[in-house]
Amino acid sequence: MDLSAVRFDEKGLVPVVVQDARTGEVLTLAYANREALEETLKTRRSTFYSRSRQAIWRKGETSGHTQEVVEVLLDCDGDAVVYRVIPQGPACHTGERTCFHRALLEGEKDLGFVVGQVYATIKERLRTLPEGSYVARMHQAGLDRILKKIGEEAGEVILAAKNQNPEELRHEAADLLFHLLLTLAELGLTPEDLAKTLWERHRPGESLAPAGEPEPPA
C-alpha cells in the first residue's frame, strides 16, 4: 500500500477515473486524498474526497450503490488514478448507470461492452423479476427450459451457417449468446469468468484450440 509514487496536487488531491471492470465503461470522475485512497486499497470499496463537502465520501454510503474495487491503477506520471470496479447499481446521482451519459458524438459499441451491459441487465431482471420481463419468465420456467432454448438457438446457428446466410447467422448467434449469458447468470458465473478461462488458454502465442484438442502445427 505504498503511495509514495502518487503525486497529489497542491490541495492534496488526485483525480480518480472510475471504470466498470466488466465493460470498460467510464462511470465517474472524482477525487481522492491520501486517506480516501488508503481506505479504498484497504476495504476494496470506492472511497473519494468530496471537494464540495470537504469530507471523505464513501460511494453508496447513503444510496446503497456501492462499488467493489477489483484493481487500482496509477498512471505513468503518478498524477491520476483509475478504480476498476464492479458497481452495485448506478454510478450517477441522477440514477443513470454512468455520469457520462450525455453523448456529444455517438460511437459503435464493441462486443465486450455490449456483453457487459446485457449481462448487467439480466442480473437486474433476475433480482427484481419485473412483470412482463422475458428474463423473469424464463427464470420462472426453470433451468431446463433455458437449456432447451440454448439447444434450439444453437441449431438455428448451425442452419444459418450451413445456408451461408450471414445476416441470419448474425441474429441467431446473438440469440444464442443472450441465452448463454442468462444461463451463466442463473448459475452464478459471469462473463469475466469466461474471459479469465479464455485468456488462460489463449494468451498471445498460445494455442487457439479448445481444451483437450491440441492445435496442429501451422
C-alpha positions as CSV (number, residue, x, y, z in Angstrom):
1,M,0.0,0.0,0.0
2,D,2.9,2.3,-0.8
3,L,1.5,5.6,-2.1
4,S,4.9,7.4,-2.4
5,A,4.5,7.3,-6.2
6,V,1.2,9.2,-6.2
7,R,1.6,12.9,-7.0
8,F,-1.2,14.7,-5.1
9,D,-1.8,18.3,-6.1
10,E,-1.4,21.4,-4.0
11,K,-4.7,20.6,-2.3
12,G,-3.6,17.1,-1.5
13,L,-5.9,15.5,-4.1
14,V,-5.5,13.2,-7.1
15,P,-8.2,12.7,-9.9
16,V,-9.8,9.3,-9.9
17,V,-11.4,7.8,-13.0
18,V,-13.9,5.1,-12.1
19,Q,-14.2,2.4,-14.7
20,D,-16.6,-0.6,-14.9
21,A,-14.2,-3.6,-14.8
22,R,-16.6,-5.8,-16.8
23,T,-17.3,-3.4,-19.7
24,G,-14.6,-0.8,-19.6
25,E,-17.2,1.9,-19.4
26,V,-16.1,5.1,-17.6
27,L,-18.5,5.7,-14.8
28,T,-17.3,8.7,-12.8
29,L,-14.5,11.3,-12.5
30,A,-13.9,12.0,-8.8
31,Y,-11.0,13.0,-6.5
32,A,-9.3,11.3,-3.6
33,N,-6.9,12.4,-0.9
34,R,-4.4,10.1,0.7
35,E,-6.9,9.0,3.3
36,A,-9.5,8.1,0.7
37,L,-7.0,6.2,-1.4
38,E,-5.7,4.3,1.6
39,E,-9.2,3.3,2.6
40,T,-10.0,2.2,-1.0
41,L,-7.0,0.0,-1.1
42,K,-7.8,-1.5,2.4
43,T,-11.5,-2.0,2.0
44,R,-11.8,-2.5,-1.8
45,R,-14.8,-0.1,-1.8
46,S,-14.7,3.1,-3.8
47,T,-13.8,6.0,-1.5
48,F,-13.3,9.6,-2.5
49,Y,-12.8,13.1,-1.2
50,S,-15.8,15.4,-1.8
51,R,-14.5,18.8,-2.7
52,S,-17.9,20.5,-2.1
53,R,-18.4,18.9,1.4
54,Q,-14.7,18.8,2.2
55,A,-15.1,15.3,3.6
56,I,-14.4,11.7,2.9
57,W,-17.1,10.3,0.5
58,R,-17.8,6.5,0.5
59,K,-19.7,5.6,-2.6
60,G,-23.0,4.0,-1.7
61,E,-23.0,5.0,1.9
62,T,-26.4,6.6,1.6
63,S,-27.7,5.2,-1.7
64,G,-26.6,1.6,-1.3
65,H,-25.0,1.8,-4.8
66,T,-21.6,0.6,-3.7
67,Q,-18.6,-0.2,-5.9
68,E,-16.4,-3.3,-5.4
69,V,-12.9,-2.3,-6.4
70,V,-11.0,-5.0,-8.2
71,E,-8.0,-3.1,-9.3
72,V,-6.4,0.4,-8.7
73,L,-4.0,1.7,-11.3
74,L,-1.7,4.7,-11.3
75,D,-0.8,6.5,-14.5
76,C,2.7,6.9,-15.8
77,D,3.1,10.4,-14.3
78,G,1.7,9.4,-11.0
79,D,-0.9,12.2,-11.0
80,A,-4.1,10.3,-11.9
81,V,-5.7,7.0,-10.6
82,V,-8.1,4.5,-12.0
83,Y,-10.5,2.5,-9.9
84,R,-11.7,-0.6,-11.8
85,V,-14.9,-1.6,-10.1
86,I,-17.9,-3.9,-10.2
87,P,-20.8,-1.5,-9.5
88,Q,-23.8,-2.4,-7.4
89,G,-26.4,0.0,-9.0
90,P,-26.0,3.3,-10.9
91,A,-22.9,5.4,-10.5
92,C,-24.6,8.7,-11.2
93,H,-26.7,10.7,-8.7
94,T,-29.3,11.1,-11.4
95,G,-29.9,7.4,-11.5
96,E,-28.0,6.8,-14.7
97,R,-25.6,3.9,-14.9
98,T,-22.7,6.3,-15.7
99,C,-22.2,10.0,-15.1
100,F,-21.1,10.2,-18.7
101,H,-24.5,9.5,-20.2
102,R,-24.8,12.6,-22.5
103,A,-23.3,11.8,-25.8
104,L,-21.7,14.5,-27.9
105,L,-20.6,12.0,-30.5
106,E,-22.1,8.6,-30.7
107,G,-19.8,5.6,-31.4
108,E,-20.2,1.9,-32.1
109,K,-20.1,-0.3,-29.1
110,D,-17.7,-3.3,-29.1
111,L,-18.7,-6.8,-28.1
112,G,-17.2,-6.7,-24.6
113,F,-19.1,-3.5,-23.7
114,V,-22.4,-4.9,-25.0
115,V,-22.0,-8.2,-23.3
116,G,-21.3,-6.5,-20.0
117,Q,-24.4,-4.3,-20.4
118,V,-26.6,-7.2,-21.4
119,Y,-25.4,-9.3,-18.5
120,A,-25.9,-6.5,-16.0
121,T,-29.5,-6.1,-17.3
122,I,-30.1,-9.9,-17.0
123,K,-28.8,-9.8,-13.4
124,E,-31.1,-6.9,-12.5
125,R,-34.1,-8.7,-14.1
126,L,-33.3,-11.8,-12.1
127,R,-33.1,-9.7,-8.9
128,T,-36.3,-7.8,-9.4
129,L,-38.4,-10.2,-11.7
130,P,-40.4,-7.4,-13.2
131,E,-43.8,-8.3,-14.7
132,G,-43.6,-8.9,-18.5
133,S,-39.9,-9.5,-18.5
134,Y,-38.6,-12.3,-20.8
135,V,-35.8,-13.0,-18.4
136,A,-38.2,-13.3,-15.5
137,R,-40.5,-15.6,-17.4
138,M,-37.6,-17.9,-18.5
139,H,-36.3,-17.9,-14.9
140,Q,-39.7,-18.9,-13.6
141,A,-39.9,-21.6,-16.2
142,G,-36.8,-23.2,-14.8
143,L,-33.2,-24.0,-15.9
144,D,-34.3,-26.9,-18.2
145,R,-36.4,-24.5,-20.3
146,I,-33.4,-22.2,-20.7
147,L,-31.1,-25.0,-21.6
148,K,-33.7,-26.2,-24.2
149,K,-33.7,-22.7,-25.6
150,I,-29.9,-22.8,-25.9
151,G,-30.2,-26.1,-27.9
152,E,-32.8,-24.5,-30.2
153,E,-30.7,-21.4,-30.8
154,A,-27.6,-23.5,-31.4
155,G,-29.5,-25.4,-34.1
156,E,-30.5,-22.2,-35.7
157,V,-26.9,-21.0,-35.8
158,I,-25.9,-24.2,-37.5
159,L,-28.6,-23.9,-40.1
160,A,-27.8,-20.2,-40.8
161,A,-24.1,-21.1,-41.2
162,K,-24.9,-24.1,-43.5
163,N,-27.1,-21.9,-45.6
164,Q,-24.3,-19.4,-45.8
165,N,-26.6,-16.6,-44.7
166,P,-24.5,-14.0,-42.8
167,E,-27.5,-11.8,-41.8
168,E,-29.5,-14.7,-40.4
169,L,-26.3,-16.1,-38.7
170,R,-25.7,-12.7,-37.0
171,H,-29.2,-12.7,-35.4
172,E,-29.2,-16.3,-34.4
173,A,-25.7,-16.1,-32.9
174,A,-26.9,-13.0,-30.9
175,D,-29.9,-15.1,-29.6
176,L,-27.6,-17.9,-28.6
177,L,-25.2,-15.6,-26.8
178,F,-28.1,-14.0,-24.9
179,H,-29.4,-17.3,-23.6
180,L,-25.8,-18.4,-22.8
181,L,-25.4,-15.2,-20.6
182,L,-28.8,-16.0,-19.0
183,T,-27.5,-19.5,-18.1
184,L,-24.3,-18.1,-16.7
185,A,-26.3,-15.7,-14.5
186,E,-28.6,-18.4,-13.3
187,L,-25.6,-20.5,-12.2
188,G,-23.6,-17.6,-10.7
189,L,-21.0,-17.3,-13.4
190,T,-20.0,-14.0,-15.1
191,P,-18.5,-13.0,-18.5
192,E,-15.3,-12.3,-16.5
193,D,-15.2,-16.0,-15.6
194,L,-15.2,-16.9,-19.3
195,A,-12.7,-14.1,-20.1
196,K,-10.3,-15.5,-17.5
197,T,-10.6,-19.0,-18.8
198,L,-10.1,-17.9,-22.4
199,W,-7.2,-15.7,-21.5
200,E,-5.5,-18.5,-19.6
201,R,-5.9,-20.8,-22.6
202,H,-5.4,-18.4,-25.5
203,R,-2.9,-15.8,-24.5
204,P,-0.9,-14.4,-27.4
205,G,1.4,-17.1,-28.6
206,E,-0.6,-19.8,-27.0
207,S,-2.7,-22.5,-28.8
208,L,-6.2,-21.4,-30.0
209,A,-7.5,-25.0,-29.9
210,P,-10.2,-25.8,-27.3
211,A,-9.1,-27.5,-24.2
212,G,-8.3,-31.2,-24.8
213,E,-7.9,-30.6,-28.6
214,P,-4.3,-29.7,-29.3
215,E,-3.9,-27.3,-32.2
216,P,-1.8,-28.9,-35.1
217,P,1.4,-27.2,-36.1
218,A,1.0,-24.3,-38.6
